[in-house]
Amino acid sequence: MHSRALFLIAIAVLLISGIVFAQSSLTASATPKGFERHFARLDTDRDGAISRDEAATSKWLSRQYDKVDANADGKVTSDELYVYMRRHLPAGPMS
């Protein structure tokens, strides 16, 4: 019985670590190059985030800005944009 409980705990730990790894793989370093180029074009001050003013150059992003800014901190990071696009868009341009 004791070894069965340890086995179940080990399986649970592996499943949880797999979920954490899958979420971390959605970071900017795992994104396609085309996405990174597009993000860099919008991030004109190169601070790693797109402000509302910077988003104004993209019709799509300016309309979706509050939805994409997942933590509502007033800036859109590449992670936020990538995750939003993966969840809500089939594939295609943002502008």
C-alpha positions in Angstrom: 0.0 0.0 0.0 2.8 2.4 0.9 4.6 1.9 -2.4 1.3 2.4 -4.3 0.8 5.8 -2.6 4.4 6.8 -3.5 3.9 5.7 -7.0 0.7 7.8 -7.3 2.4 10.8 -5.8 5.3 10.5 -8.3 2.8 10.3 -11.2 1.1 13.5 -9.9 4.4 15.3 -9.6 5.3 14.4 -13.1 1.9 15.5 -14.5 2.2 18.8 -12.6 5.7 19.4 -13.8 4.6 18.7 -17.4 1.9 21.3 -17.1 4.3 23.9 -15.8 6.8 23.1 -18.5 4.1 23.4 -21.2 3.0 26.8 -19.9 6.6 28.0 -19.8 7.2 26.9 -23.4 4.8 29.7 -24.5 7.4 32.3 -23.8 8.8 34.6 -26.4 11.9 32.5 -26.9 9.6 29.7 -28.3 7.7 31.9 -30.6 8.1 32.0 -34.4 10.6 34.5 -35.9 7.8 36.3 -37.8 6.0 36.9 -34.5 9.1 38.4 -32.9 9.8 40.6 -35.9 6.2 41.9 -35.8 6.4 42.5 -32.0 9.7 44.3 -32.4 8.2 46.6 -35.1 5.4 47.6 -32.7 7.7 48.0 -29.6 9.2 51.2 -31.0 11.0 52.2 -27.7 12.4 48.6 -27.3 11.4 48.3 -23.7 10.1 44.8 -24.2 6.4 45.8 -24.1 3.9 47.5 -26.3 2.3 50.6 -24.8 -1.2 51.8 -25.8 0.4 54.5 -27.9 2.6 52.0 -29.7 -0.4 49.7 -30.3 -2.1 52.5 -32.1 -0.1 51.6 -35.2 -1.9 48.3 -35.4 -5.7 48.5 -35.9 -6.2 45.0 -34.6 -4.1 45.4 -31.4 -5.5 48.8 -30.6 -9.0 47.3 -30.6 -8.0 44.2 -28.6 -5.5 45.9 -26.3 -7.4 45.5 -23.0 -8.0 41.8 -23.7 -4.4 41.1 -24.7 -3.0 42.9 -21.6 -3.8 39.9 -19.4 -2.5 41.4 -16.1 -3.9 44.9 -16.8 -0.6 46.6 -16.2 -1.0 49.0 -19.1 1.5 47.2 -21.4 1.4 44.2 -23.6 4.4 41.9 -23.4 5.4 39.4 -26.1 4.2 36.6 -23.9 0.8 38.1 -23.4 0.4 38.8 -27.1 1.6 35.3 -28.1 -0.7 33.5 -25.6 -3.7 35.6 -26.7 -3.1 35.0 -30.3 -2.6 31.2 -29.8 -5.9 31.1 -27.9 -8.1 33.4 -30.0 -6.8 33.5 -33.5 -6.5 30.6 -36.0 -3.3 32.1 -37.5 -2.7 35.3 -39.4 -1.6 38.9 -39.3 -2.5 41.2 -36.4 -2.9 44.4 -38.4 
